[in-house]
Amino acid sequence: MARITAYHLELRHGLHVGERGLSLEESGATVAADTLFGALVESARRAGLDATQLTQPFVDGDPPFLLTSAFPRAGDVRFYPMPVSAGALLASGGDGVGLKQLKRTRFLSEALFLRATRGEKLDAWWPAEVHTAADRGLFLQHGALWMTREEVARLPEGLRMDAQNQRERPIAALAEARVMDADRIAHVAVDRVRSASDIYFVGRTFYAQGCGLWFGVQWRHPDALIGGIAASELLDRLLQILGDEGVGGKRSSGSGHFSVTSVPNALEIADVRQGAPTWLLSRVSPAAADLPGLVQGKGAMYRTVSVAGWMLNNSGSALRRKRVTLLEEGSWVTPGGDLFGRLADVRPAHGAAHAVYRYGLGLGAGIGEGPGHE
């Protein structure tokens, strides 16, 4: 079993993270592992550390730790990405439960996730409709978040309680409880020539009191020295810096600033087994040696995302990074070993004097073969 340390992020003033195909007016609700790693590298540079000292062990294939992406959290209830084919979690294969609702449900709780990785089918926890509750399961966020009844006690009081009537919400009514909400913040741009003003809007995701994001770290070499500092201590320092500076976009207007709390050994997930399905919790950039087995093994099902983005060179000029295709979180893949993926060099063809890496190492949970598992 692999032990995971969980880092709980409390977003102070919301989050702006752009997603493919979306304008400034939209914002995602999660932070991808490659975005998070890039932000940590930049924090290391700002702290005076040679960023190469941090990235080199990852490039060499012996990383001190592996990262998940950052997913929603409601109090102490952590959520995980639904698989690409959600029907795989149900003995019915999704027949009769409503295709629209299966697509609408984006995350499942830790209790459900761990059961699923053991090979259990989750039909008994699936509510018949959004505003009903199964004997064991229920929805939050109008069906976007799926959890067990036993986890309700771990939700923050603001979600569990009806503030107007000063009593706990009925279980079925929790479907209306919102862990996160999107809004658009007005900004003003001033033309330097004409001094004319123009209003534009930027999307921001806000989280309810006691809610936020979380990400996991699987430690491989916590005592490895990076710039003379133990990797575990360095990560804590970098997260403090990153929390003050913010993650994502529009940080100068308050977006992305957070406080962080670590929960050592928060959970154990099944080890990755060679050739067996693995549930991805991070984006992955496959190395040549990973293919084609990673995506063609029995039980593999995956979705890809194409990402590019911008960088600043040493002279301060903005350059477009190379586009790279990544396997998304929630994919089920069949790796050839416990360490797979790579750091992809996405430096522009011209204008960058050093390597520019996008994190793409895989962290996932092995999927067991319990009763009824296919």
N, C-alpha and C positions, 0 to 999 in steps of 0.2 A: 504493500500500500504506500502511496505517495502522500506525504504530509504537506498541507498547504497553509501558509500564513495569510490571513485575510487583512487587508488594509481598508478601513471604513473611512470614506471621504464625506465630510459635511460641507456642502457647497453653500457659501455665504450669500452670494448674490446671483445665483443661477449660472448657467453654462451656455456657451455658444460653440458648437462644433459643427462645421459644415459637412454635408454629405453629398455624395456624387449626384449631380444633376439638380441640386437644390441651390436657390439663390441665398443672398444674405438674409432674406426674410424668414428662412427656415433654419432650424437647429436640431441636431440629433440629440438623443437622450443618453447615449453611452459614449465611451472613449475607447477607441481601438488600441490594442497593445502596441502597435507600431507608432501611433501618435504619442502614447504615454512614454515609450522608450525614448523617442526623439526629444520629448520635453525634458526627460531626465538627463540626457546627454547635454542639452543646452544649459541646464542648471549646473552640471558639472563644470562646463566651460566658464560660466559666470562666477563660479566659486574658485576659479583659478587653477582647476585641474586640467591637465592635458586630456582632452576628450578621447584621444586615441587609447589612453591607458584603460578607459572604461570599455570601449568598443572592441579592443583587440581580442580579449578572451572569447567573446561571442563570435567574432570572425574566425578564430582558430578552431572553433568547434568544441570548446571546453568552457561554457558559460558558468559563472558562479551562481546564477539563478535563472529561472524562466518565469515569464509574466503571462497572466491572463489579460484579456481586455477588461475594462471597467463596466460593470453591469448595475442595474438598479438594486437598491436596498431599501426596505421598509422596516425601520427599527433594527432588530437583530435578524430579520428574515432576509436572507440573500437570495437573489434570483439569478438564473442561468439561461442561456439561449436555448430556445426550442430547436429541435433537430430540423434539418431541411425538409424531411417528410415527417410531419408530426404524427401521422397515422401509425408510424412504427412503434409509438409508445402504447398503442391500444391493441388488445386482442382482436377487436373488430376491424382493425386496420383503418379506422376512421369512418366506416360505413355507419350511417344513421346518427352521427353526432353533429352533423352540420359542417360542410366544407368551409363556409364563410367564417364560422367561429374558430375552426382549427387554424385558418390563416390569420385571424385577428389576434390569437394568443401568441405573443412574442417571447414570453419568458415563463419559466416554471421555477417553483421554489426549491430550496436545497433538499428538503425532505423528499420531494417527488423526484428530483434529479438523481439522488443517491439510490432510490429504489429502482429507477429506470436503468442505471448503470449496473445494477445487480441482475438485470434481466427480468424484473417484474413488469407485468403489464398494469397500466394505470386506469383501467376502465372504471373501477370503483370510486376513483377520486374525480372523475370528469362530471361536472354539472350538466344537466339536460339542457339548460338555457342559461344565459348570462345572469339573469336576476333570480336564479334559484341556486340552491346549494345541494350538492350530492351528500350522501351519508358521511363522506370523509373529505370532500374537496369543495372549493369555492373559488370565485374570481375576484380580483380587484381591478380597478382602472378600466371599467366597462369591458372586461374580458381580456385585456392585454396581459394581465399577470394571473397566474394560476398557482394555488397553494393548498395546503391541507388545513383542516379545522384545528388540528393540534397546534399549528403555528400562529393562530390568531392571537394568543396570549402574548406573543413576542412582538406584535405590532406596536407602534407608538400610540400613546393615548389619543392623540388627535385623530387617528384613523378609527380606532375602536369605539370612541365615544361620540354620541350625538350631542354636540355642544348646546343646542337649543333646549333639549329635554333633559340634559345631564344624566344620561343613561347610556349603556352600551348599545351600539347599533345591532339590530337583528342580523344574523349571519348572512342572509340573502341580500341585505341592504349594503353589505360591504362592497358589492360590485360597483357602487357609486363612489366609493372612496378613491381619491386621486393621490397617488404617490408622487406624480410629477405632472406638470402642466406647461404648455408652451404659450409664450406671449411674444409680442413684437414691440420693441422699444424704439421710440422715435429719436432720430439723430438729425443734426443740421449740418449741411456742407455749405461752406461759403466760397464763392468764386473769387479768386485772388485778383482778377482783373476788373470785374464789374462790381465786386462786393455784394453780389446777389446771393440770396440764401435759397437752399433747396432742402426739403425734408426727405429723408429716406428712413426705412425701418429695418431693424436687425432682429432676427429671431433669437430668443433666449429660452432655455428650458429651466424652469424653477422646480424645486423639490419641496414637498411638505415638511413641516417641522418633524425632526427626528428621522427623516428619510434622506437619501442621497445616492451615492455610488459606492461600489466596492470593487477591488481587484485582488487577485491572489498571486502569491509568489511561491514557487517550489524551489527551495534552497538546495543547491548541489554542492557548493563550496562557500559556506557563509564566512569562513575565516580567511579566505583568499585575499591577499593584499592587492589593492588597487590604489596606486599613488600613495602607498604607505599606510592605507587605511583599510581595515577589514571590510569586506563587501557588505555585510549586514549593517555595520555602523554607517558606511557611506550611503547606503540606500535611505536610511533614516534621515541623514543630513540633507540629501537631495530632495526628499519629499517635503521637508520643512521649507526649503528654498522655493520649491515649485508651488507649494501651497500659498506662499506669500506673493509670488509673481503671477500665479494663475496658469491654467491649462486651457487650450483651445484658443478661440479668437476673441477679439474685442476686450482684451484684458485691461486696457487702459480705462475702460468705463465700468470695471468691476466684475466682469464675467470671469468665471473659472477659478476664483480664489477659494481655497478650502482649508479646513483643518483636518488632520488625519489621526486615526487611532489604529494601532496594530493589534491583531488577535493571533498570537502565535499558535500554531498547530490547530487552527480553527476547524479543520476537517481533514479527512483522509479519503482519497479517491483511489480507485483501482489502478494498478500499474498498467502502463502501455505494454501490450503483448505483441510480439512480432506477427504480422499478418492478420491480427484480429482487429475488429472495429474499435476506433478511438473517437470519442466525442470531443471535438475541438472547442477549447475555451479561449483561443487566440487566433488571429489571422495567421496564415502560414504562406511563406514563399518557398515552394518546393525546390530543393536542390536537384541537380541532374540525377544523382544517385537515388533519390526518392521515387523517381518516376520510371515506369508507369504504375508500379505496384501500389503507391500511396492512394491512388484514386480508382484502381481497377480491381481491388481485392473484393472478396465476398462481403457483402454488407455495406460497401462504400456508397455514399450518396453525398453530393457536395454542391456548393454554390460558390461562384467566384465573384470578385469585385476588382475592378481596374482603378488604380489610384496613381496620382501624379503629385501635384503640389509645387510649391515654390521654396526657394532657399536664397540666402544672401551670401555672396562671395566675400572675400577678404576686403574688397574695396567698397562693399555695401551695395552692390548692384543686385537686383532681383533676377534670379535665373530659374527657369522651369526645370524641375527634376524629371528624370526619365520615368515613363509610365511602367508600372509593373502590375502583374495580375496575381492576386492573392486568393487563397481559399478562405472562405468566411467562417466565423464562429458558428457553431451549430452543425457544421459539416461532420459527417462520419467518414473517417479515412482509415486506411490499413497500412500503417507505417512498417518499415522493415526493422526498426529498432526503437529504443526509448528516446533517442535524440534525433529529431528530424527537422527539416526546414533550414533556413539560412538567413544571414543578413545580406540583403540584396544591395549591390552598389548601384545607386540611381543618380550618380553625378551627371550633370549635363555634358554633352559632347564637347562643348567649348566653355571656358570661363571659370572652371573650378580646378584649383591646384591640388586638391586633396580628395580622398574618397568621401562619398556621402552615402550613408547607409540607411536602409529602411528595415526595421526589425521584422523578421518573419520566421522565428523559431516556434515550433509547436509545443503547446501545453494542452494536454487533454486527459480525459478519463477513459480507461479501458472499459469496454462494455462486456459484462458477463453473460453467461448463458444459463439464466435462471429458468424456472418453469414457463413454458410458452414462448420463450425467446426464439426468434428466428435468426 
